[in-house]
Amino acid sequence: MTYQLRELASPDDWEAMHRIRLETLFTQERHPGLVYDRAHPDDTEPAHRKFLLMLDGVPIGTTRLDPRDEGGILRLVAIVPGLQRQGHGSVLEALLIDYARARGMKRLWLNAAPEAVGFYEKLGWTPQVWDEEEFVSFARDCVQMTKPI
Ligand SMILES: CC(C)(COP(=O)(O)OP(=O)(O)OC[C@H]1O[C@@H](n2cnc3c(N)ncnc32)[C@H](O)[C@@H]1OP(=O)(O)O)[C@@H](O)C(=O)NCCC(=O)NCCS
């Protein structure tokens, strides 16, 4: 099995990211009535790095890293539904940390969905409120977490 975490490089990559998010994160179950924006300014912002986790050349996961202070905010982490709980999410997190360290980042933050808190705890993340303003919007039900890298 060969993994690669790579930044989006083509329209097909963007489409793969949207597809994985739509079947994993932006489902009607999780966000009833939500209309997903394929050109959201938070995604088109060049400083926000968008990634696909490739397994043997096939996209199976995605995430985004938004630089902030001495580190970055990890957003929209997802592994395709049929491949969850097989270790791929842990690999995604480890490869993302390699990327962040190589760019001098010292710490990461994220908003964990309540059902994903256990996953992050296993990987050494701890709860810490890092931006109360995010609770008033999309991160309303999330647990804010952080990890030194
Ligand atoms: C959360 C997610 C990214 C984790 O990726 P994954 O490939 O399923 O996780 P892994 O298989 O690498 O799991 C690593 C460890 O965390 C545990 N784990 C995984 N998901 C978990 C969860 N939801 N709750 C508690 N523990 C979890 C695994 O059992 C495993 O433990 P082990 O090492 O003792 O076996 C993935 O399940 C996912 O995309 N879920 C739906 C979307 C989502 O919630 N994204 C996070 C938004 S903040």
The ligand as a Gaussian input file, in Angstrom:
#p B3LYP/6-31G(d) Opt

LIG

0 1
 C      -12.667000      10.664000      11.764000
 C      -11.929000       9.978000      10.622000
 C      -11.163000      11.009000       9.798000
 C      -10.922000       8.994000      11.239000
 O      -10.257000       8.298000      10.203000
 P      -10.195000       6.713000      10.241000
 O       -9.409000       6.242000       9.074000
 O      -11.577000       6.201000      10.380000
 O       -9.408000       6.483000      11.607000
 P       -8.296000       5.354000      11.965000
 O       -8.745000       4.060000      11.407000
 O       -6.956000       5.859000      11.542000
 O       -8.424000       5.354000      13.540000
 C       -7.347000       5.581000      14.429000
 C       -7.800000       5.209000      15.808000
 O       -8.879000       6.058000      16.181000
 C      -10.031000       5.273000      16.443000
 N      -11.172000       5.950000      15.888000
 C      -11.425000       6.197000      14.591000
 N      -12.564000       6.885000      14.454000
 C      -13.016000       7.057000      15.718000
 C      -14.155000       7.700000      16.263000
 N      -15.047000       8.284000      15.464000
 N      -14.328000       7.675000      17.618000
 C      -13.421000       7.075000      18.425000
 N      -12.312000       6.470000      17.958000
 C      -12.124000       6.469000      16.636000
 C       -9.803000       3.955000      15.744000
 O      -10.508000       2.927000      16.355000
 C       -8.320000       3.786000      15.872000
 O       -7.999000       3.273000      17.148000
 P       -6.971000       2.063000      17.316000
 O       -5.666000       2.614000      16.841000
 O       -7.033000       1.773000      18.754000
 O       -7.480000       0.990000      16.430000
 C      -12.889000       9.196000       9.696000
 O      -13.498000       8.163000      10.433000
 C      -13.966000      10.056000       9.090000
 O      -13.782000      10.601000       8.000000
 N      -15.142000      10.157000       9.761000
 C      -16.273000      10.910000       9.253000
 C      -15.984000      12.380000       9.091000
 C      -15.486000      13.039000      10.351000
 O      -16.061000      12.884000      11.438000
 N      -14.389000      13.783000      10.196000
 C      -13.796000      14.519000      11.280000
 C      -14.385000      15.874000      11.308000
 S      -13.647000      16.799000      12.621000

